[in-house]
Amino acid sequence: MRTDALHAVRLAKIDLTLIFRNTTVLFTVLLMPLLMAWLFTQTQGGATIEGVSAKLFVLTGMPGLMMGFAVFVNLVNSLTARREELVLKRLRGGQPSAAAVLAGSALGALALFFGQVVLLGIWIQRTEGATPVNVPLMLLAAVLGVTVFGLLAAACSGLTPNAEMAQITVLPILLLLMIGSPVAFPTNALPGLLGTISGLLPITPIVKIMRSAFLGSDHYSGSGRALSVLEQWTGALPSFGILVVWIAVTALLAGWLFRWEPRHG
C-alpha cells in the first residue's frame, strides 16, 4: 500500500511537470477557466443573486467549471495520449499497480484544481473582500468531485480513438456541464425537467457545496441565509449523496470502457 502511494505521488509530480512544460495544455486546463470567470463577471453589473452580488455568486461557482477543465479535459487528453504511446501498457507491466497509475493521474489533477481554487480565492478576496468560511467542506467536495470526473475521464478516454480526437470527445460533456450547471444562475432558474436534470448533473452538487462553504450561507436551497458550520455540513448531505451515486456509476463505466492498450480499428 505504501509503495503504491509513493508511486502515485511520483507519477503525479511527473504529470504536473509535463503540464507546466506544455503551453497549450497549461492555457486550456489552468487559465481558460479563469478567463471564463472574468468574462462571466463582466456581464453581471450590480445585480444580486441569492443574497450576494452577482459577481461573487459567479466566482464562487467557478470551481465547478474548473473541475471540468483541470480534471476531466486534462485527464481525457493525458490518458488517451499515454495509451496510444504505450506508456500505460508499460506502467501497468512495471512495478506500480493499476490503481497507483490511475491514482497518480488523479492526484496531479487534484493538485492542479487546488492551485486554481487558491488563485480564485485570492481574486475573490482582493475584489469582493470575501474569504472561505468552511475550508474542510470545500476540500471534501473537491476530493469527491475529482473522483467523479477522474473516473468519467477514464471512461471517456476508452471511447477516444486517439489524442487528436480527445477535444471532440470531451466537447459534448463539457458543454452540458457549462450550460446545465448553476454557475451563473440560481439552482431554481431552470423550469421543470431541465431543472431536475441540472440538479442531477455531477457538477451541480460541487457548485452548491463550494459556494455554500465559501460564503457560509445557504446556496443548497437558494435562500442565501447565513448558516452555522453544522448547518453547512448537514445541508450538503443531499449533494454528497448525488456525488456518491455518480462515483458508483462512473466507476462502473471506467471499469467497462477504460483501455490500457491502443484501440484497433
C-alpha positions as CSV (number, residue, x, y, z in Angstrom):
1,M,0.0,0.0,0.0
2,R,2.8,2.4,1.0
3,T,4.7,1.6,-2.2
4,D,1.6,2.3,-4.3
5,A,1.1,5.6,-2.6
6,L,4.7,6.6,-3.3
7,H,4.4,5.6,-6.9
8,A,1.1,7.6,-7.2
9,V,2.8,10.7,-5.8
10,R,5.8,10.3,-8.1
11,L,3.5,9.9,-11.2
12,A,1.5,13.0,-10.1
13,K,4.7,15.1,-10.0
14,I,5.6,13.9,-13.5
15,D,2.1,14.8,-14.7
16,L,2.4,18.3,-13.2
17,T,5.8,18.8,-14.7
18,L,4.6,17.8,-18.2
19,I,1.6,20.2,-17.9
20,F,3.7,23.2,-17.0
21,R,6.0,22.4,-19.9
22,N,3.1,22.4,-22.4
23,T,1.9,25.9,-23.1
24,T,-1.3,24.7,-24.9
25,V,-2.3,22.4,-22.1
26,L,-1.5,24.9,-19.4
27,F,-3.7,27.5,-21.0
28,T,-6.6,25.1,-21.6
29,V,-6.8,23.5,-18.2
30,L,-5.4,26.2,-15.9
31,L,-6.0,29.7,-17.5
32,M,-9.1,29.1,-19.6
33,P,-11.5,28.7,-16.6
34,L,-10.1,31.9,-15.0
35,L,-10.6,33.7,-18.3
36,M,-14.2,32.4,-18.5
37,A,-14.7,33.6,-14.9
38,W,-13.6,37.1,-15.9
39,L,-15.9,37.1,-18.9
40,F,-18.8,36.0,-16.8
41,T,-18.3,38.7,-14.2
42,Q,-18.2,41.4,-16.9
43,T,-21.9,40.8,-17.7
44,Q,-23.3,40.8,-14.2
45,G,-23.4,44.5,-13.4
46,G,-24.7,45.4,-9.9
47,A,-27.3,42.6,-9.6
48,T,-27.7,40.3,-6.7
49,I,-28.4,36.6,-6.7
50,E,-29.4,34.6,-3.6
51,G,-28.4,37.4,-1.3
52,V,-24.9,38.1,-2.7
53,S,-23.6,40.2,-5.5
54,A,-23.9,38.6,-8.9
55,K,-20.1,38.7,-9.4
56,L,-19.4,37.0,-6.1
57,F,-22.1,34.4,-6.9
58,V,-20.5,33.6,-10.2
59,L,-16.9,33.5,-8.9
60,T,-17.8,31.1,-6.0
61,G,-19.4,28.8,-8.5
62,M,-16.4,28.7,-10.9
63,P,-14.8,25.7,-9.1
64,G,-17.4,23.5,-10.8
65,L,-16.2,24.6,-14.2
66,M,-12.6,24.4,-13.1
67,M,-13.2,20.8,-12.2
68,G,-14.4,20.1,-15.8
69,F,-11.2,21.6,-17.3
70,A,-8.5,20.7,-14.7
71,V,-9.7,17.2,-14.1
72,F,-12.0,15.9,-16.9
73,V,-10.5,17.5,-20.0
74,N,-6.9,17.2,-18.7
75,L,-7.2,13.5,-17.9
76,V,-9.0,12.5,-21.1
77,N,-6.2,14.1,-23.0
78,S,-3.4,12.7,-21.0
79,L,-4.8,9.1,-20.5
80,T,-5.6,8.9,-24.2
81,A,-2.2,10.1,-25.3
82,R,-0.4,7.8,-22.9
83,R,-2.4,4.8,-24.0
84,E,-1.6,5.4,-27.7
85,E,2.1,5.9,-26.9
86,L,2.1,2.6,-24.9
87,V,3.0,4.4,-21.7
88,L,0.0,3.0,-19.8
89,K,0.9,-0.5,-21.0
90,R,4.5,-0.2,-19.8
91,L,3.4,1.3,-16.5
92,R,0.9,-1.4,-15.9
93,G,3.5,-4.1,-16.6
94,G,6.0,-2.5,-14.3
95,Q,6.2,-2.0,-10.5
96,P,3.2,0.4,-9.9
97,S,-0.1,-1.3,-9.6
98,A,-3.0,-0.3,-11.9
99,A,-4.6,1.6,-9.0
100,A,-1.4,3.6,-8.4
101,V,-1.1,4.6,-12.1
102,L,-4.7,6.0,-12.1
103,A,-4.3,7.5,-8.6
104,G,-1.2,9.3,-9.8
105,S,-3.1,11.0,-12.6
106,A,-5.9,11.9,-10.3
107,L,-3.5,13.3,-7.7
108,G,-1.9,15.5,-10.3
109,A,-5.4,16.8,-11.4
110,L,-6.4,17.4,-7.8
111,A,-3.2,19.5,-7.2
112,L,-3.9,21.5,-10.4
113,F,-7.5,22.1,-9.2
114,F,-6.4,23.2,-5.8
115,G,-4.0,25.6,-7.5
116,Q,-6.9,27.1,-9.5
117,V,-9.1,27.4,-6.4
118,V,-6.3,29.2,-4.5
119,L,-5.9,31.7,-7.3
120,L,-9.6,32.2,-7.4
121,G,-9.8,32.7,-3.7
122,I,-7.1,35.4,-3.9
123,W,-9.1,37.0,-6.7
124,I,-12.3,37.0,-4.7
125,Q,-10.6,38.3,-1.6
126,R,-9.0,41.2,-3.5
127,T,-12.0,42.2,-5.5
128,E,-15.0,41.2,-3.3
129,G,-13.4,41.1,0.2
130,A,-14.7,37.6,0.9
131,T,-12.7,34.7,2.3
132,P,-13.6,31.0,2.6
133,V,-15.7,30.2,5.7
134,N,-15.5,26.3,5.7
135,V,-12.4,25.1,4.0
136,P,-12.7,21.4,5.2
137,L,-16.1,21.2,3.5
138,M,-14.6,22.6,0.3
139,L,-11.7,20.1,0.5
140,L,-14.1,17.1,0.8
141,A,-16.2,18.4,-2.1
142,A,-13.0,18.7,-4.2
143,V,-11.8,15.2,-3.4
144,L,-15.2,13.7,-4.3
145,G,-15.5,15.8,-7.4
146,V,-12.1,14.8,-8.6
147,T,-13.0,11.2,-8.0
148,V,-16.2,11.5,-10.2
149,F,-14.6,13.4,-13.0
150,G,-11.4,11.3,-12.9
151,L,-13.4,8.1,-13.3
152,L,-15.5,9.8,-16.0
153,A,-12.3,10.8,-17.8
154,A,-11.0,7.2,-17.7
155,A,-14.3,6.0,-19.3
156,C,-14.2,8.7,-22.0
157,S,-10.6,8.0,-22.8
158,G,-11.6,4.4,-23.6
159,L,-14.1,5.8,-26.2
160,T,-11.5,8.2,-27.7
161,P,-9.6,6.6,-30.6
162,N,-6.5,8.9,-30.4
163,A,-5.2,12.0,-28.8
164,E,-6.3,14.2,-31.7
165,M,-9.9,13.2,-31.1
166,A,-9.8,13.9,-27.4
167,Q,-11.0,17.5,-27.8
168,I,-14.1,16.3,-29.7
169,T,-14.8,13.5,-27.2
170,V,-14.9,15.9,-24.3
171,L,-16.9,18.7,-26.0
172,P,-20.5,17.4,-25.5
173,I,-19.9,16.6,-21.8
174,L,-18.1,19.9,-21.3
175,L,-20.9,21.9,-23.0
176,L,-23.5,20.1,-20.9
177,L,-21.6,21.0,-17.7
178,M,-21.2,24.6,-18.8
179,I,-24.9,25.1,-19.8
180,G,-26.5,23.0,-17.1
181,S,-24.5,23.9,-14.0
182,P,-25.7,26.7,-11.7
183,V,-22.5,28.8,-12.0
184,A,-24.1,32.0,-13.4
185,F,-27.7,31.4,-12.4
186,P,-29.6,30.1,-9.3
187,T,-30.4,26.4,-8.9
188,N,-34.1,27.0,-9.4
189,A,-33.8,29.1,-12.5
190,L,-34.4,26.2,-14.9
191,P,-38.0,25.1,-15.0
192,G,-39.4,21.6,-14.8
193,L,-37.5,18.7,-16.3
194,L,-34.5,21.0,-17.2
195,G,-34.2,21.9,-13.5
196,T,-34.3,18.3,-12.5
197,I,-31.6,17.3,-15.0
198,S,-29.4,20.2,-13.9
199,G,-29.8,19.2,-10.3
200,L,-28.6,15.6,-11.0
201,L,-25.5,16.6,-13.0
202,P,-22.3,15.8,-11.1
203,I,-21.1,19.4,-11.4
204,T,-24.2,20.9,-9.6
205,P,-23.6,19.4,-6.1
206,I,-19.9,20.5,-6.4
207,V,-21.0,24.1,-7.2
208,K,-23.6,24.1,-4.4
209,I,-21.2,22.8,-1.8
210,M,-18.3,25.0,-2.9
211,R,-20.4,28.2,-2.9
212,S,-22.2,27.5,0.4
213,A,-18.9,26.5,2.1
214,F,-17.1,29.6,0.8
215,L,-19.8,32.1,1.7
216,G,-21.2,30.3,4.8
217,S,-24.7,30.8,3.5
218,D,-27.5,28.6,2.1
219,H,-27.0,28.0,-1.6
220,Y,-28.3,24.5,-1.4
221,S,-31.9,25.6,-1.4
222,G,-31.1,29.1,-2.7
223,S,-32.4,31.1,0.3
224,G,-29.0,32.7,0.9
225,R,-29.4,32.9,4.7
226,A,-26.4,32.5,6.9
227,L,-25.6,29.0,8.1
228,S,-23.8,27.7,11.1
229,V,-20.9,25.3,10.5
230,L,-23.1,22.4,11.4
231,E,-25.9,23.6,9.0
232,Q,-23.3,23.9,6.2
233,W,-22.4,20.2,6.7
234,T,-26.0,18.9,7.1
235,G,-27.2,21.0,4.1
236,A,-24.5,19.4,2.0
237,L,-25.7,15.8,2.7
238,P,-28.1,15.6,-0.4
239,S,-25.3,16.9,-2.6
240,F,-22.9,14.3,-1.2
241,G,-25.4,11.6,-1.9
242,I,-25.6,12.7,-5.5
243,L,-21.8,12.6,-5.8
244,V,-21.6,9.1,-4.2
245,V,-24.1,7.8,-6.7
246,W,-22.0,9.4,-9.5
247,I,-18.9,7.8,-8.2
248,A,-20.5,4.4,-8.3
249,V,-21.8,5.0,-11.9
250,T,-18.6,6.4,-13.2
251,A,-16.6,3.6,-11.6
252,L,-18.7,1.0,-13.5
253,L,-18.2,2.9,-16.7
254,A,-14.5,3.3,-16.2
255,G,-14.2,-0.5,-15.5
256,W,-16.1,-1.3,-18.6
257,L,-14.6,1.2,-21.1
258,F,-11.1,2.1,-19.9
259,R,-8.3,0.6,-22.0
260,W,-4.6,0.2,-21.2
261,E,-3.6,-0.6,-24.8
262,P,-4.2,1.3,-28.0
263,R,-7.5,0.9,-29.8
264,H,-7.5,-1.1,-33.0
265,G,-9.9,-0.4,-35.8
